[in-house]
Structure formats: structure tokens, C-alpha cells
Amino acid sequence: MTPRHDLVVRNIGSLATLAGPAPRTGSAMGDLRVVEDAAVAVSEGRITFAGRAADMPAGSAARGRIFAAGSFA
């Protein structure tokens, strides 16, 4: 079955994410991880994928798509 998303953002040059489990508070908010050549998927208002574009499930479909042109997010 092909994963279905409301929105997929691809071609993100660098994506800053919080490392580890959520929720993060206090000084842990500074524990950033930078992912190069990234993608983000959103379904029903929730982030369902954030990571390397190569790790996104093959054939992921979306109602909306944004190509970030290699920018930082």
C-alpha cells in the first residue's frame, strides 16, 4: 500500500530537528540534529515523517507538494 500524506516537502537542503524522543523541554530544546537532503510528510495535521529524503517510503503520495529548492528548514 502506498503511503498517503496531506503534504510532502521535498528537496530540503538542511532540516533542523530535535534529537531524541518528544516532548523536549528546557536545555534539551538545544539538542538539534541537522539532516541533509531531507523531506517532511504531514498527515491529518501531524508530522508523520522527517528525515533523509532517501529514507522516505517509496511511492509516497500527497495531495500537496512543496519543493524547497535546497533551502534550510
C-alpha positions, 0 to 999 in steps of 0.5 A, a space after each residue: 500500500 502506498 503511503 498517503 500524506 496531506 503534504 510532502 516537502 521535498 528537496 530540503 537542503 538542511 532540516 533542523 530537528 530535535 534529537 531524541 524522543 518528544 516532548 523536549 523541554 528546557 536545555 534539551 530544546 538545544 539538542 538539534 540534529 541537522 539532516 541533509 537532503 531531507 523531506 517532511 510528510 504531514 498527515 491529518 495535521 501531524 508530522 508523520 515523517 522527517 528525515 533523509 529524503 532517501 529514507 522516505 517510503 517509496 511511492 509516497 503520495 500527497 495531495 500537496 507538494 512543496 519543493 524547497 529548492 535546497 533551502 534550510 528548514 
